[in-house]
């Protein structure tokens, strides 16, 4: 949780919580007041700031612009445009839905991720104590954190891999789907829990049944400390494996 709150900006990591919050506040303000305005020439800074805070509360979740537009009292086309702008200045990232082919079961709605979880947590004014009490925010930020840690590693990985999420109309989900050019897949679930049960692999098993041997591995990342087997090619891994084993 401390890593999630701290984020990854070198200018922020070594600062005290108060100075880090000030830096992150200034960073978001500069993005909106300078970069976004320069790109788009929009003059609706307050609306953009309200949208950014709402997006922070939905980090790691399905992105539904229509719902955001309704809550903000804005046209959906305006919210769509703002989201594109925020992605262009690298504040947020949309993770597309995975599908092997056009299918009525696959929901084509992307997931939302903040490029830096420290920014999202700061927008929500969360500290470790507050994050422990907010199960929904903790779960979303944990999924966001894992996805962005993996995205960074994909940038230097020799394997050509793309990142998706998987979700059906029946709400069967896999948080992260990594697929190479041969159509081989690693499926990853992210849990903000220190224990793992067999049922935590249910979404992975559903995807496995769909693609068969093309699923190379199913992984549940959790906050415990042990690597645990859950059958052939299924493992529970500590979240710390993202940085402790990443170089290997």
C-alpha positions as protocol buffer text, in pm:
chain_id: "A"
residue {
  index: 1
  type: UNK
  ca { x: 0 y: 0 z: 0 }
}
residue {
  index: 2
  type: UNK
  ca { x: 287 y: 235 z: 68 }
}
residue {
  index: 3
  type: UNK
  ca { x: 420 y: 174 z: -282 }
}
residue {
  index: 4
  type: UNK
  ca { x: 76 y: 243 z: -430 }
}
residue {
  index: 5
  type: UNK
  ca { x: 47 y: 571 z: -241 }
}
residue {
  index: 6
  type: UNK
  ca { x: 403 y: 678 z: -312 }
}
residue {
  index: 7
  type: UNK
  ca { x: 382 y: 624 z: -686 }
}
residue {
  index: 8
  type: UNK
  ca { x: 684 y: 622 z: -912 }
}
residue {
  index: 9
  type: UNK
  ca { x: 783 y: 982 z: -986 }
}
residue {
  index: 10
  type: UNK
  ca { x: 1149 y: 1024 z: -883 }
}
residue {
  index: 11
  type: UNK
  ca { x: 1067 y: 1377 z: -766 }
}
residue {
  index: 12
  type: UNK
  ca { x: 796 y: 1243 z: -533 }
}
residue {
  index: 13
  type: UNK
  ca { x: 930 y: 911 z: -403 }
}
residue {
  index: 14
  type: UNK
  ca { x: 1184 y: 1051 z: -159 }
}
residue {
  index: 15
  type: UNK
  ca { x: 965 y: 1328 z: -18 }
}
residue {
  index: 16
  type: UNK
  ca { x: 764 y: 1336 z: 301 }
}
residue {
  index: 17
  type: UNK
  ca { x: 393 y: 1266 z: 256 }
}
residue {
  index: 18
  type: UNK
  ca { x: 302 y: 1636 z: 278 }
}
residue {
  index: 19
  type: UNK
  ca { x: 567 y: 1749 z: 29 }
}
residue {
  index: 20
  type: UNK
  ca { x: 480 y: 1459 z: -201 }
}
residue {
  index: 21
  type: UNK
  ca { x: 112 y: 1559 z: -194 }
}
residue {
  index: 22
  type: UNK
  ca { x: 206 y: 1916 z: -286 }
}
residue {
  index: 23
  type: UNK
  ca { x: 421 y: 1794 z: -575 }
}
residue {
  index: 24
  type: UNK
  ca { x: 142 y: 1569 z: -708 }
}
residue {
  index: 25
  type: UNK
  ca { x: -117 y: 1846 z: -673 }
}
residue {
  index: 26
  type: UNK
  ca { x: 107 y: 2078 z: -875 }
}
residue {
  index: 27
  type: UNK
  ca { x: 171 y: 1806 z: -1133 }
}
residue {
  index: 28
  type: UNK
  ca { x: -199 y: 1752 z: -1204 }
}
residue {
  index: 29
  type: UNK
  ca { x: -268 y: 2127 z: -1208 }
}
residue {
  index: 30
  type: UNK
  ca { x: 13 y: 2183 z: -1458 }
}
residue {
  index: 31
  type: UNK
  ca { x: -116 y: 1905 z: -1681 }
}
residue {
  index: 32
  type: UNK
  ca { x: -465 y: 2052 z: -1690 }
}
residue {
  index: 33
  type: UNK
  ca { x: -379 y: 2423 z: -1697 }
}
residue {
  index: 34
  type: UNK
  ca { x: -86 y: 2398 z: -1937 }
}
residue {
  index: 35
  type: UNK
  ca { x: -59 y: 2077 z: -2137 }
}
residue {
  index: 36
  type: UNK
  ca { x: -428 y: 1997 z: -2188 }
}
residue {
  index: 37
  type: UNK
  ca { x: -515 y: 2358 z: -2265 }
}
residue {
  index: 38
  type: UNK
  ca { x: -230 y: 2383 z: -2516 }
}
residue {
  index: 39
  type: UNK
  ca { x: -336 y: 2065 z: -2692 }
}
residue {
  index: 40
  type: UNK
  ca { x: -707 y: 2139 z: -2704 }
}
residue {
  index: 41
  type: UNK
  ca { x: -756 y: 2507 z: -2628 }
}
residue {
  index: 42
  type: UNK
  ca { x: -1039 y: 2413 z: -2392 }
}
residue {
  index: 43
  type: UNK
  ca { x: -1140 y: 2665 z: -2132 }
}
residue {
  index: 44
  type: UNK
  ca { x: -1322 y: 2436 z: -1890 }
}
residue {
  index: 45
  type: UNK
  ca { x: -1057 y: 2371 z: -1630 }
}
residue {
  index: 46
  type: UNK
  ca { x: -1300 y: 2314 z: -1338 }
}
residue {
  index: 47
  type: UNK
  ca { x: -1490 y: 2050 z: -1534 }
}
residue {
  index: 48
  type: UNK
  ca { x: -1167 y: 1874 z: -1626 }
}
residue {
  index: 49
  type: UNK
  ca { x: -1048 y: 1875 z: -1265 }
}
residue {
  index: 50
  type: UNK
  ca { x: -1381 y: 1730 z: -1149 }
}
residue {
  index: 51
  type: UNK
  ca { x: -1352 y: 1458 z: -1412 }
}
residue {
  index: 52
  type: UNK
  ca { x: -997 y: 1373 z: -1306 }
}
residue {
  index: 53
  type: UNK
  ca { x: -1108 y: 1325 z: -945 }
}
residue {
  index: 54
  type: UNK
  ca { x: -1395 y: 1102 z: -1057 }
}
residue {
  index: 55
  type: UNK
  ca { x: -1157 y: 898 z: -1270 }
}
residue {
  index: 56
  type: UNK
  ca { x: -926 y: 852 z: -972 }
}
residue {
  index: 57
  type: UNK
  ca { x: -1215 y: 696 z: -780 }
}
residue {
  index: 58
  type: UNK
  ca { x: -1259 y: 450 z: -1069 }
}
residue {
  index: 59
  type: UNK
  ca { x: -893 y: 354 z: -1113 }
}
residue {
  index: 60
  type: UNK
  ca { x: -858 y: -12 z: -1201 }
}
residue {
  index: 61
  type: UNK
  ca { x: -1224 y: -40 z: -1298 }
}
residue {
  index: 62
  type: UNK
  ca { x: -1426 y: -51 z: -1619 }
}
residue {
  index: 63
  type: UNK
  ca { x: -1438 y: 289 z: -1787 }
}
residue {
  index: 64
  type: UNK
  ca { x: -1793 y: 400 z: -1872 }
}
residue {
  index: 65
  type: UNK
  ca { x: -1789 y: 756 z: -2012 }
}
residue {
  index: 66
  type: UNK
  ca { x: -2171 y: 773 z: -2022 }
}
residue {
  index: 67
  type: UNK
  ca { x: -2191 y: 727 z: -1647 }
}
residue {
  index: 68
  type: UNK
  ca { x: -1927 y: 991 z: -1590 }
}
residue {
  index: 69
  type: UNK
  ca { x: -2107 y: 1232 z: -1822 }
}
residue {
  index: 70
  type: UNK
  ca { x: -2432 y: 1182 z: -1631 }
}
residue {
  index: 71
  type: UNK
  ca { x: -2265 y: 1246 z: -1295 }
}
residue {
  index: 72
  type: UNK
  ca { x: -2090 y: 1557 z: -1426 }
}
residue {
  index: 73
  type: UNK
  ca { x: -2388 y: 1692 z: -1618 }
}
residue {
  index: 74
  type: UNK
  ca { x: -2185 y: 1703 z: -1941 }
}
residue {
  index: 75
  type: UNK
  ca { x: -2247 y: 1561 z: -2288 }
}
residue {
  index: 76
  type: UNK
  ca { x: -2089 y: 1219 z: -2336 }
}
residue {
  index: 77
  type: UNK
  ca { x: -1903 y: 1353 z: -2639 }
}
residue {
  index: 78
  type: UNK
  ca { x: -1734 y: 1610 z: -2415 }
}
residue {
  index: 79
  type: UNK
  ca { x: -1629 y: 1346 z: -2161 }
}
residue {
  index: 80
  type: UNK
  ca { x: -1501 y: 1123 z: -2441 }
}
residue {
  index: 81
  type: UNK
  ca { x: -1289 y: 1410 z: -2568 }
}
residue {
  index: 82
  type: UNK
  ca { x: -1153 y: 1490 z: -2222 }
}
residue {
  index: 83
  type: UNK
  ca { x: -1057 y: 1127 z: -2167 }
}
residue {
  index: 84
  type: UNK
  ca { x: -863 y: 1123 z: -2495 }
}
residue {
  index: 85
  type: UNK
  ca { x: -681 y: 1439 z: -2387 }
}
residue {
  index: 86
  type: UNK
  ca { x: -589 y: 1295 z: -2048 }
}
residue {
  index: 87
  type: UNK
  ca { x: -450 y: 989 z: -2219 }
}
residue {
  index: 88
  type: UNK
  ca { x: -248 y: 1205 z: -2460 }
}
residue {
  index: 89
  type: UNK
  ca { x: -75 y: 1379 z: -2167 }
}
residue {
  index: 90
  type: UNK
  ca { x: -4 y: 1037 z: -2006 }
}
residue {
  index: 91
  type: UNK
  ca { x: -216 y: 1089 z: -1697 }
}
residue {
  index: 92
  type: UNK
  ca { x: -435 y: 787 z: -1765 }
}
residue {
  index: 93
  type: UNK
  ca { x: -424 y: 475 z: -1981 }
}
residue {
  index: 94
  type: UNK
  ca { x: -706 y: 271 z: -2126 }
}
residue {
  index: 95
  type: UNK
  ca { x: -655 y: -107 z: -2120 }
}
residue {
  index: 96
  type: UNK
  ca { x: -857 y: -260 z: -2404 }
}
residue {
  index: 97
  type: UNK
  ca { x: -1081 y: -563 z: -2369 }
}
residue {
  index: 98
  type: UNK
  ca { x: -937 y: -892 z: -2491 }
}
residue {
  index: 99
  type: UNK
  ca { x: -1113 y: -1102 z: -2750 }
}
residue {
  index: 100
  type: UNK
  ca { x: -977 y: -1366 z: -2981 }
}
residue {
  index: 101
  type: UNK
  ca { x: -1249 y: -1292 z: -3232 }
}
residue {
  index: 102
  type: UNK
  ca { x: -1568 y: -1089 z: -3256 }
}
residue {
  index: 103
  type: UNK
  ca { x: -1793 y: -1239 z: -2990 }
}
residue {
  index: 104
  type: UNK
  ca { x: -2125 y: -1139 z: -2840 }
}
residue {
  index: 105
  type: UNK
  ca { x: -1997 y: -1238 z: -2497 }
}
residue {
  index: 106
  type: UNK
  ca { x: -1698 y: -1011 z: -2488 }
}
residue {
  index: 107
  type: UNK
  ca { x: -1762 y: -661 z: -2360 }
}
residue {
  index: 108
  type: UNK
  ca { x: -1556 y: -414 z: -2556 }
}
residue {
  index: 109
  type: UNK
  ca { x: -1533 y: -163 z: -2274 }
}
residue {
  index: 110
  type: UNK
  ca { x: -1177 y: -69 z: -2169 }
}
residue {
  index: 111
  type: UNK
  ca { x: -1045 y: -55 z: -1817 }
}
residue {
  index: 112
  type: UNK
  ca { x: -910 y: 266 z: -1671 }
}
residue {
  index: 113
  type: UNK
  ca { x: -565 y: 295 z: -1519 }
}
residue {
  index: 114
  type: UNK
  ca { x: -374 y: 595 z: -1390 }
}
residue {
  index: 115
  type: UNK
  ca { x: -19 y: 588 z: -1521 }
}
residue {
  index: 116
  type: UNK
  ca { x: 96 y: 662 z: -1164 }
}
residue {
  index: 117
  type: UNK
  ca { x: -108 y: 535 z: -869 }
}
residue {
  index: 118
  type: UNK
  ca { x: 43 y: 801 z: -643 }
}
residue {
  index: 119
  type: UNK
  ca { x: -143 y: 1063 z: -846 }
}
residue {
  index: 120
  type: UNK
  ca { x: -474 y: 877 z: -816 }
}
residue {
  index: 121
  type: UNK
  ca { x: -434 y: 818 z: -442 }
}
residue {
  index: 122
  type: UNK
  ca { x: -343 y: 1183 z: -387 }
}
residue {
  index: 123
  type: UNK
  ca { x: -653 y: 1297 z: -576 }
}
residue {
  index: 124
  type: UNK
  ca { x: -858 y: 1082 z: -338 }
}
residue {
  index: 125
  type: UNK
  ca { x: -665 y: 1218 z: -37 }
}
residue {
  index: 126
  type: UNK
  ca { x: -578 y: 868 z: 80 }
}
residue {
  index: 127
  type: UNK
  ca { x: -313 y: 759 z: 326 }
}
residue {
  index: 128
  type: UNK
  ca { x: -236 y: 402 z: 436 }
}
residue {
  index: 129
  type: UNK
  ca { x: -492 y: 412 z: 714 }
}
residue {
  index: 130
  type: UNK
  ca { x: -761 y: 547 z: 484 }
}
residue {
  index: 131
  type: UNK
  ca { x: -675 y: 300 z: 211 }
}
residue {
  index: 132
  type: UNK
  ca { x: -714 y: 8 z: 452 }
}
residue {
  index: 133
  type: UNK
  ca { x: -1071 y: 120 z: 524 }
}
residue {
  index: 134
  type: UNK
  ca { x: -1171 y: 165 z: 159 }
}
residue {
  index: 135
  type: UNK
  ca { x: -1200 y: -185 z: 14 }
}
residue {
  index: 136
  type: UNK
  ca { x: -1323 y: -68 z: -327 }
}
residue {
  index: 137
  type: UNK
  ca { x: -1051 y: 193 z: -368 }
}
residue {
  index: 138
  type: UNK
  ca { x: -784 y: -46 z: -240 }
}
residue {
  index: 139
  type: UNK
  ca { x: -888 y: -318 z: -483 }
}
residue {
  index: 140
  type: UNK
  ca { x: -901 y: -79 z: -777 }
}
residue {
  index: 141
  type: UNK
  ca { x: -569 y: 86 z: -700 }
}
residue {
  index: 142
  type: UNK
  ca { x: -405 y: -254 z: -644 }
}
residue {
  index: 143
  type: UNK
  ca { x: -519 y: -372 z: -988 }
}
residue {
  index: 144
  type: UNK
  ca { x: -408 y: -39 z: -1137 }
}
residue {
  index: 145
  type: UNK
  ca { x: -68 y: -66 z: -968 }
}
residue {
  index: 146
  type: UNK
  ca { x: -3 y: -419 z: -1092 }
}
residue {
  index: 147
  type: UNK
  ca { x: -109 y: -336 z: -1447 }
}
residue {
  index: 148
  type: UNK
  ca { x: 119 y: -34 z: -1470 }
}
residue {
  index: 149
  type: UNK
  ca { x: 415 y: -218 z: -1317 }
}
residue {
  index: 150
  type: UNK
  ca { x: 372 y: -486 z: -1583 }
}
residue {
  index: 151
  type: UNK
  ca { x: 322 y: -225 z: -1857 }
}
residue {
  index: 152
  type: UNK
  ca { x: 659 y: -72 z: -1770 }
}
residue {
  index: 153
  type: UNK
  ca { x: 828 y: -410 z: -1798 }
}
residue {
  index: 154
  type: UNK
  ca { x: 666 y: -473 z: -2135 }
}
residue {
  index: 155
  type: UNK
  ca { x: 844 y: -163 z: -2265 }
}
residue {
  index: 156
  type: UNK
  ca { x: 1186 y: -328 z: -2231 }
}
residue {
  index: 157
  type: UNK
  ca { x: 1084 y: -693 z: -2264 }
}
residue {
  index: 158
  type: UNK
  ca { x: 1225 y: -879 z: -2563 }
}
residue {
  index: 159
  type: UNK
  ca { x: 889 y: -1053 z: -2605 }
}
residue {
  index: 160
  type: UNK
  ca { x: 634 y: -857 z: -2810 }
}
residue {
  index: 161
  type: UNK
  ca { x: 336 y: -866 z: -2581 }
}
residue {
  index: 162
  type: UNK
  ca { x: 18 y: -662 z: -2556 }
}
residue {
  index: 163
  type: UNK
  ca { x: -192 y: -602 z: -2244 }
}
residue {
  index: 164
  type: UNK
  ca { x: -569 y: -643 z: -2221 }
}
residue {
  index: 165
  type: UNK
  ca { x: -838 y: -724 z: -1967 }
}
residue {
  index: 166
  type: UNK
  ca { x: -1107 y: -990 z: -2006 }
}
residue {
  index: 167
  type: UNK
  ca { x: -1474 y: -953 z: -1919 }
}
residue {
  index: 168
  type: UNK
  ca { x: -1787 y: -1126 z: -2041 }
}
residue {
  index: 169
  type: UNK
  ca { x: -2148 y: -1013 z: -2031 }
}
residue {
  index: 170
  type: UNK
  ca { x: -2189 y: -1249 z: -1736 }
}
residue {
  index: 171
  type: UNK
  ca { x: -1921 y: -1048 z: -1550 }
}
residue {
  index: 172
  type: UNK
  ca { x: -1658 y: -1319 z: -1561 }
}
residue {
  index: 173
  type: UNK
  ca { x: -1333 y: -1126 z: -1540 }
}
residue {
  index: 174
  type: UNK
  ca { x: -958 y: -1155 z: -1561 }
}
residue {
  index: 175
  type: UNK
  ca { x: -777 y: -839 z: -1456 }
}
residue {
  index: 176
  type: UNK
  ca { x: -480 y: -861 z: -1693 }
}
residue {
  index: 177
  type: UNK
  ca { x: -438 y: -1064 z: -2010 }
}
residue {
  index: 178
  type: UNK
  ca { x: -96 y: -1066 z: -2175 }
}
residue {
  index: 179
  type: UNK
  ca { x: -91 y: -1197 z: -2531 }
}
residue {
  index: 180
  type: UNK
  ca { x: 204 y: -1248 z: -2766 }
}
residue {
  index: 181
  type: UNK
  ca { x: 201 y: -1246 z: -3145 }
}
residue {
  index: 182
  type: UNK
  ca { x: 138 y: -1622 z: -3154 }
}
residue {
  index: 183
  type: UNK
  ca { x: -186 y: -1583 z: -2957 }
}
residue {
  index: 184
  type: UNK
  ca { x: -38 y: -1735 z: -2641 }
}
residue {
  index: 185
  type: UNK
  ca { x: -172 y: -1589 z: -2320 }
}
residue {
  index: 186
  type: UNK
  ca { x: -76 y: -1533 z: -1957 }
}
residue {
  index: 187
  type: UNK
  ca { x: -378 y: -1450 z: -1742 }
}
residue {
  index: 188
  type: UNK
  ca { x: -333 y: -1253 z: -1420 }
}
residue {
  index: 189
  type: UNK
  ca { x: -575 y: -1182 z: -1137 }
}
residue {
  index: 190
  type: UNK
  ca { x: -489 y: -922 z: -871 }
}
residue {
  index: 191
  type: UNK
  ca { x: -612 y: -961 z: -512 }
}
residue {
  index: 192
  type: UNK
  ca { x: -572 y: -714 z: -225 }
}
residue {
  index: 193
  type: UNK
  ca { x: -566 y: -1008 z: 16 }
}
residue {
  index: 194
  type: UNK
  ca { x: -289 y: -1196 z: 194 }
}
residue {
  index: 195
  type: UNK
  ca { x: -454 y: -1532 z: 125 }
}
residue {
  index: 196
  type: UNK
  ca { x: -553 y: -1708 z: -197 }
}
residue {
  index: 197
  type: UNK
  ca { x: -823 y: -1968 z: -254 }
}
residue {
  index: 198
  type: UNK
  ca { x: -898 y: -2189 z: -550 }
}
residue {
  index: 199
  type: UNK
  ca { x: -1202 y: -1982 z: -643 }
}
residue {
  index: 200
  type: UNK
  ca { x: -974 y: -1683 z: -703 }
}
residue {
  index: 201
  type: UNK
  ca { x: -873 y: -1860 z: -1026 }
}
residue {
  index: 202
  type: UNK
  ca { x: -1233 y: -1886 z: -1153 }
}
residue {
  index: 203
  type: UNK
  ca { x: -1196 y: -1616 z: -1419 }
}
residue {
  index: 204
  type: UNK
  ca { x: -866 y: -1763 z: -1533 }
}
residue {
  index: 205
  type: UNK
  ca { x: -1021 y: -2108 z: -1558 }
}
residue {
  index: 206
  type: UNK
  ca { x: -1306 y: -1967 z: -1766 }
}
residue {
  index: 207
  type: UNK
  ca { x: -1058 y: -1812 z: -2009 }
}
residue {
  index: 208
  type: UNK
  ca { x: -853 y: -2135 z: -2005 }
}
residue {
  index: 209
  type: UNK
  ca { x: -1158 y: -2333 z: -2115 }
}
residue {
  index: 210
  type: UNK
  ca { x: -1207 y: -2092 z: -2400 }
}
residue {
  index: 211
  type: UNK
  ca { x: -853 y: -2089 z: -2542 }
}
residue {
  index: 212
  type: UNK
  ca { x: -716 y: -2427 z: -2428 }
}
residue {
  index: 213
  type: UNK
  ca { x: -342 y: -2484 z: -2459 }
}
residue {
  index: 214
  type: UNK
  ca { x: -285 y: -2124 z: -2567 }
}
residue {
  index: 215
  type: UNK
  ca { x: -304 y: -2032 z: -2198 }
}
residue {
  index: 216
  type: UNK
  ca { x: 58 y: -2063 z: -2089 }
}
residue {
  index: 217
  type: UNK
  ca { x: 2 y: -1968 z: -1725 }
}
residue {
  index: 218
  type: UNK
  ca { x: -257 y: -1841 z: -1482 }
}
residue {
  index: 219
  type: UNK
  ca { x: -133 y: -1621 z: -1199 }
}
residue {
  index: 220
  type: UNK
  ca { x: -298 y: -1464 z: -897 }
}
residue {
  index: 221
  type: UNK
  ca { x: -95 y: -1177 z: -753 }
}
residue {
  index: 222
  type: UNK
  ca { x: -166 y: -1124 z: -385 }
}
residue {
  index: 223
  type: UNK
  ca { x: -21 y: -945 z: -83 }
}
residue {
  index: 224
  type: UNK
  ca { x: 118 y: -1254 z: 87 }
}
residue {
  index: 225
  type: UNK
  ca { x: 478 y: -1370 z: 82 }
}
residue {
  index: 226
  type: UNK
  ca { x: 476 y: -1723 z: -61 }
}
residue {
  index: 227
  type: UNK
  ca { x: 460 y: -1869 z: -408 }
}
residue {
  index: 228
  type: UNK
  ca { x: 183 y: -2130 z: -403 }
}
residue {
  index: 229
  type: UNK
  ca { x: 89 y: -2391 z: -666 }
}
residue {
  index: 230
  type: UNK
  ca { x: -278 y: -2434 z: -762 }
}
residue {
  index: 231
  type: UNK
  ca { x: -246 y: -2704 z: -1023 }
}
residue {
  index: 232
  type: UNK
  ca { x: -54 y: -2726 z: -1353 }
}
residue {
  index: 233
  type: UNK
  ca { x: 49 y: -2380 z: -1476 }
}
residue {
  index: 234
  type: UNK
  ca { x: -151 y: -2203 z: -1202 }
}
residue {
  index: 235
  type: UNK
  ca { x: 39 y: -2013 z: -935 }
}
residue {
  index: 236
  type: UNK
  ca { x: -25 y: -1758 z: -664 }
}
residue {
  index: 237
  type: UNK
  ca { x: 263 y: -1509 z: -653 }
}
residue {
  index: 238
  type: UNK
  ca { x: 342 y: -1232 z: -406 }
}
residue {
  index: 239
  type: UNK
  ca { x: 286 y: -884 z: -546 }
}
residue {
  index: 240
  type: UNK
  ca { x: 653 y: -820 z: -468 }
}
residue {
  index: 241
  type: UNK
  ca { x: 744 y: -1060 z: -752 }
}
residue {
  index: 242
  type: UNK
  ca { x: 672 y: -770 z: -987 }
}
residue {
  index: 243
  type: UNK
  ca { x: 988 y: -592 z: -882 }
}
residue {
  index: 244
  type: UNK
  ca { x: 1194 y: -864 z: -710 }
}
residue {
  index: 245
  type: UNK
  ca { x: 1184 y: -1103 z: -1006 }
}
residue {
  index: 246
  type: UNK
  ca { x: 1122 y: -858 z: -1290 }
}
residue {
  index: 247
  type: UNK
  ca { x: 1485 y: -852 z: -1404 }
}
residue {
  index: 248
  type: UNK
  ca { x: 1479 y: -1227 z: -1454 }
}
